[in-house]
């Protein structure tokens, strides 16, 4: 991120997008995403909430695995789609989702994420 102000701008834009249309894709997964001039290079942040969060998902299941994608405005199309594609390939696998939910440490999560 270029600055905390850039981060705030990205989060504000992202929150607006989430409120307008759901980024809850089902299977306990949400992928809020956005582009911003405040982002220097593509990033993915991961969060996990075992009780789940009502994300207005297509299947009405609460989101337990949340992946926030942030890309620079000028890379929005191509880079954004590459990240979504890589996430989708792994998240379709029930065992991968289960491993993310069962991970006990940050290092276990990072190791799983590095398999993408």
C-alpha angles and dihedrals in degrees: 000000000000094000143339086263089056090051091050091049091050093048091048092051091045093050091051091052092049091052093049097048132005121259090188101115098183134252089084092298133125124183111188108185141173149156126242141172085227091068117086098190137358116288137178121202120194129205133175128202110180093197088053132230124247099247097166088250123187091247095041089241116138115250114248098165115054124185116185114198120200122181134174112263093244092054097043101117107041103029093041091054093047090054093047090049093051092047093047093052091057100035093056086068111091092205093053091052090047091051090052090050092047098044110123100194140038089243091057090052092048091049091052092046090051089062090071 
